[in-house]
Amino acid sequence: MEPTDEQAGAWTKAFESGKFIRKSSEFRDFIAPNDAFDTESQRYHLYVSHACPWAHRTLITSVLLGLDEHITFDVVDWRMNRNGSWSFNPEEEGATADTVNGETSLEGIYNRAFDGWKESGRIGTVPVLWDRKHSTIVNNESREIVRMFDTLAQSGLGNGRTLCPDELKTDIDQMIDANYESVNNGVYKSGFARTQAAYDESVTSLFNRLDELEAHLEGREWLVGDGKGQLTEADICLFPTLARFDLVYVVHFKCNLRRIIDYPNLQAFVERMLNQPGIRETCHWHHIKAHYFWSHESINAFRIIPLGPLEGAHTK
Ligand SMILES: N[C@@H](CCC(=O)N[C@@H](CS)C(=O)NCC(=O)O)C(=O)O
């Protein structure tokens, strides 16, 4: 997807002001019954990094919807190379080979789906949802992959559960939107800010939103729904960021006004999520911690990985 002139202008302004700008995802097809990307078992394959909060959303969704037997996945090495690319390294604990296409790097997957990808200077991100049938990428935007997994589950492949009931869809989307810029992307904007003003702005809005969420979760278990709420996509989209917060973002991205452990309701939310069957197994703390501190030389030149913290989601 090429940016419009208007977007390009806005990006230039944001770049000059020292702000971190996330590029939009390129592949935006959807799985739908009887469509080009039909709902079929064992047809789709995920490429993920266990370090990546966006990819983590898709694995959690697959587990909660009981899609594990229907969607296969491979895991890249936690080391992201200097140019921002991912590779496959089955020698690394918790990582795998590319079992579908036999590529050694994620770039190879993007190149298969998009002729001239390598020459385009783009960098392939995780997660990637691959279609074995058409040998192409269906989608590389986590929020949309999460939503289309619900479609797969509704077609009878999953355990009968939905994480996006029709009556809650508007509230779920509003909650995901409200957390995206301030929290999910907010930690990155804080960490990669190149001016004091850009950093101050991101950290302030990040913690304002965390304060709001702390208040919102008073007497509730989940973000959306009546009473104590019910587990939905809104929780899945927030959790990976909160789970990485004390372990990585507080130090590495300088998000240090408070820790999640200092927010009783947010900490209880993280623990509640970790206690859902199968979710703890999706949290690979070594991949998470080592990835960030090792990969971002621009903000951690000597790649020193801190020893702590002693307490946090990773110890629960
Ligand atoms: N909007 C995408 C963002 C995905 C993303 O940025 N993934 C990161 C890992 S956390 C990545 O692969 N980055 C590679 C790079 O930017 O070089 C989504 O939500 O799926």
The ligand as an SDF file (V2000), in Angstrom:
LIG
                    3D

 20 19  0  0  0  0  0  0  0  0999 V2000
    0.5230   -3.3900   12.7010 N   0  0  0  0  0  0  0  0  0  0  0  0
    1.2280   -4.5840   12.7680 C   0  0  0  0  0  0  0  0  0  0  0  0
    2.5600   -4.3420   13.4770 C   0  0  0  0  0  0  0  0  0  0  0  0
    3.4420   -5.5530   13.4600 C   0  0  0  0  0  0  0  0  0  0  0  0
    4.8790   -5.1990   13.8850 C   0  0  0  0  0  0  0  0  0  0  0  0
    5.2780   -4.0260   13.9050 O   0  0  0  0  0  0  0  0  0  0  0  0
    5.6710   -6.2230   14.2220 N   0  0  0  0  0  0  0  0  0  0  0  0
    7.0570   -5.9790   14.6000 C   0  0  0  0  0  0  0  0  0  0  0  0
    7.5030   -6.8750   15.7160 C   0  0  0  0  0  0  0  0  0  0  0  0
    6.8940   -6.4080   17.2690 S   0  0  0  0  0  0  0  0  0  0  0  0
    7.9770   -6.2970   13.4510 C   0  0  0  0  0  0  0  0  0  0  0  0
    7.8890   -7.3460   12.8490 O   0  0  0  0  0  0  0  0  0  0  0  0
    8.8830   -5.3900   13.1460 N   0  0  0  0  0  0  0  0  0  0  0  0
    9.8880   -5.5540   12.1440 C   0  0  0  0  0  0  0  0  0  0  0  0
   10.4080   -4.2060   11.7650 C   0  0  0  0  0  0  0  0  0  0  0  0
    9.6950   -3.2300   11.9370 O   0  0  0  0  0  0  0  0  0  0  0  0
   11.5270   -4.1610   11.2900 O   0  0  0  0  0  0  0  0  0  0  0  0
    0.3500   -5.5950   13.4810 C   0  0  0  0  0  0  0  0  0  0  0  0
   -0.3350   -5.2340   14.4480 O   0  0  0  0  0  0  0  0  0  0  0  0
    0.3130   -6.7320   13.0590 O   0  0  0  0  0  0  0  0  0  0  0  0
  1  2  1  0
  2  3  1  0
  2 18  1  0
  3  4  1  0
  4  5  1  0
  5  6  2  0
  5  7  1  0
  7  8  1  0
  8  9  1  0
  8 11  1  0
  9 10  1  0
 11 12  2  0
 11 13  1  0
 13 14  1  0
 14 15  1  0
 15 16  2  0
 15 17  1  0
 18 19  2  0
 18 20  1  0
M  END
$$$$
